[in-house]
Amino acid sequence: MAALAGLSLVLSTAAGEAPKSALTGQAIVERYLKTQDVPSEMAFIAMVVSRPGAPPKEYRFLAVHRKRTDGGRDAFLRVVRPKDVQGVSLMVVEPPAGAAQVSLFLPEVGKVRPLAGGSLSGAFLGSDFTFEDLRRELPDIHDYERLEDATVRDVPCFKVRAREKAEGSSAYGWRDLLIGRDTSDLLRVDFYRRDGRLAKSLNAFDYRSAEVKGETRRPRRAVMRAVSGDAWTDFTVIEGRVGETIPDELFTARRQETWTPAQVEEFIFRLGMVVDGKP
């Protein structure tokens, strides 16, 4: 999913590749996406949501992603803690080309329901992430403009402006992607409203962290902070796996509707993950 997708390959300019100074915005994003091109990935994540005047609230969820043989991709996110939102699931189905289909499962409703248009701008579990933010970067539905290079936390970065194409329904006017020149790590994303004002920023930290159990393609931490107020949301990867065999049935509406909390926890435990362990 876009806001947390990590990069672990260090890319260099090989024979036949354009030098970094000549790369277009599209080419920079394509290099970034190549570093995420794994057959499958699982991650168990702690999310802390902080709002002024209230104690921080922690959630835990399982995120699973796979690449299909037709070139499309499937992903889902399943909440396992706290118990009052246990079972909430977000599913994303990407065709080989074009826009993704997003759907939401709420246990109290009992059925998977599609999300589209303005509903994608809703907040995920009251966090600073919208449902739209949790999708992967989709080059088929965006135009990319390379801007002047910038520096993020002393790291030289490419700066690419991503605008959804005219037929899209994004709540944002554009997003600026700050991507490490030497590593292709996505270090920051700035989200701008349609009126051109900065709404929030996502900063990603600790790629290839030794503190994450198992292999992962994600940064260990990703923090989304709103410009107005003192609200923030912190994602921390507890454990990650790349290349696991994932049953096809996990990516079906039926499984999301019938998968019990006990079965989900058993699935997580079999991967060597502890639901209530410390991040």
N, C-alpha and C positions, 0 to 999 in steps of 0.2 A: 504494500500500500504506500503511496507516494511520500507522506510525511515522515516514515520510519525506514524506508528501503535503504540498506547500507551498501557500501562499496568496499571490496577488499583487494581488488587487483590494482597494481600500480602500472599505469600505461605509459609507454614512451613512444616517441615518434620513430616508427620503423621505416624501412625503405618503402617508398611508394606512398607514404602518408603525408598529408600536408603539414608544414611546420605550424607550431601553435599560434604564431602570429597571424596565419592565414585561415585558421579554422572559422567557419561560420557558426552562428548560434545553433543551427540544426545539427551540425557535426559534433559540437561540444556535447549536446544533450545525447546524441547517439552513442558517443564514447562512454558517457555516464551510464546509460542504460545497458551497455554491453557488460559492464562490471557486475550487473545484477542478474545476468542471464543464467540462472541455475535451474535445474529440473524441478526442484522442490525446496521449500524452506518452512521450518516451523520455529516459532519463538513463543516463550512464555514471558509475559510482560506485566510489570507493575505500573499503574498509572495513578499519579497523585494530582488531584484538582484542588487548587487553592483559590478562595474567594475572600475579599476583605470582610472582616467581621465574623468569619466562620472558621472552624477548625478544618485543616486539610482533610480531604476524603480520599481513601485509597481504593482502587479497583484492581482486579487481576483478570487477565484474559489470555486465551490461546489464539495466536494468529498463524494461519496456515496458507501457503501459496504453492501453486504448481503450474508448470507449463504443459499444455496438452500437445498431442502429436500433430494437431492441425495448426499449431503456432499460436493459438489463443491461450488464455490463462484463466485460472480460477483462483479465488481467494475467499477466505472467510475469517471472521473474528468472533470468538465465543467468550462471553463474560462468565467467569466462575466465582468471583467474589466482588462485593459482599452478597449475601444471600437474597437481599431484597431485589437485586437486578440479575440474579443468577439465571442464565439461559438466554439472555438477550444476545442476538447474533446478527452480524452484518455479512452479507454475501455479495461478491462482485464476480461477474462473468464477463470476460473480455473476449470478443471475437478476434480472429486473426488481424482484422483491420476495422477501424471505426470506434465508436463510443462504447463504453462498458455499460452493462446493465447492473444496477445496484438494487438490492432488496434487504428488508429488515424483518427479523423475527422477534416478536414480543411474546413472552409466555402467556400473558393475560389475554392476548388476542388469539393465539394458538395456530396462526397461519403466517407463512412468509408473505410479505406484501412488498410490491415494488416501490422504489424511491426514484423520483425523477423531478426535473425542473426545480422549483423553489424548495421542495422538501429536502434536497441535498444540502441546502445551506443551514439546516437545523443543527443544533449542538449535539455532539455525541456524549451522552451521559452527563450533560451539564458542563462539559469541558470547553477549552478554547479551540478544540478541533471540531470542524463540521464533518458531516458524512462525506462531503466532497473532498476534504483534505486527506481522508484515509484511503483514497484510490492511489494507484501507482501513477507515475507520469505517463501520459498517453500522447505520444507525438502525432498520431493521426488526427487529433482534434485540436492541435495547437499550432500556432506560428511562433517561431523563435527568432529573436533579434539579439545579436551580440552587441553589448554595450561596452563602455570602457572598463578595462580590468580593474579589480578592486582588491583589497586585503581584508581578510577576516581572521581575527586573533593571530596576527602576524603571519598568516599563510597567504601567499599570492593566489588569487582566484580569477577564473573567468566569471563574467557577469552576463547572464542571459535573461532577457525579458520574455516571458511566456504569456501569450494571449490566446484565449480560446477563440476558435474560428467563429464566423458570424452566426452559424447555425447552433452554436452551443448555448448552454443555459447557466454558465458559471456566475456565481454571486460576485466574483472579483472582476475588476477592470483588467488587472494583470498581476503576475507574480514575478519577482526577480529572483533568479536562481544563482547562488554563489557557489561555484564548483572549483575545487582545488586544481590548479594547473598541472601539478605533478602527480597527484594521486587520483584525481577524478572523484574525490569524496565530496558529497553534497554537504557543505558546511552551514549554509543558512538559506532560508527562503523568506522573502519579504512579501507580504500579501497586501495588495492595494485595493481599495474600494473602487467602485465605478466612477466616483467623483474625483479620483486621483489621490485621495488621502491614504496614508499608511494605516492599516488596520491592526496588524500583528506581525510578529516575526517568529520563525522557528529556527532554533540553533541546535545543531547536532554535534555531539562530542564522543570521544573515546571509540573511534573505529579500531577494529582488531584488538579489542581490550582483552587482556588475560583474565579479567575478573568475570567474564561471561563464560559459563560452563557450556562446552560444546562449540561447534563451529557456527558462525552466523555471518550474514552479509549486512547486518544492520549496525548503526552506531550503538554503543551501549546506552547512551542517554540522548533524548531529544526533548527540548524545552520550548513550548509555545507560550509566548507572552503577549498579551494585548497591549496596545499603545495607551489606551485610556484606562485609568484605574490601576489597581495592583493585582490583577488576576493572572494566574499562570497555570500551566499543565505540564507535568513532568512524566515522560515515558522512560522507564528503565528496563532493559532486557535482563531477565534473570537467567534464562538458559535459551540456547538456540541450536538448531540442527539444520544442516543442509544436505540434500540428497536422500532423505528418508523416503521409503515407499509409502504412498498415501492412498488409501482405498478410494475408489471412484465415488462410492456412496456418500463420503463425507461432504461432497460438494452438491448435494441434492437438497431440495426443499424438504423432502420427506425426512431425511436424517436430521435436519435442523429442528424440525417440528417434533420429532420423537426421541431425540437423544437426551437421555435423562442426566441430571447432574452427577449421579453416581457413575454412570458410564463414561462421562467426560473426564472425571477425576481419575478413573482407572486408566483411560487412554493416556493422560498426562503422566501418570505414575509409571506406566510401561516405558515411557521415553526417558525415565530417570529424573523426572521433574517433580518437585514438591510444591503443591498448591499454596501452602501457607508458610513456606520457607522465607528467609530474609533475602531481600534483593542483593 
